[in-house]
Amino acid sequence: MIVITVAAGPRMALIVAGCFTAWFLLAVIVVYIRGGRGGEALGRAYVATFWWGDYISP
């Protein structure tokens, strides 16, 4: 986010952060509807939003 803020300004950084937040919330809702509960739903939504998280978390 710092790179986006420096390169394009704080407004663009807020737009990008808002897009990531909206995508994450949508992923949580979809996983929850499909049967994922609690931490599992959050973990799967995290991996769906930040695909690289699959390599970091066990």
Helices and strands as residue ranges (DSSP letters): H 2-8, H 10-33, H 38-49, H 53-56
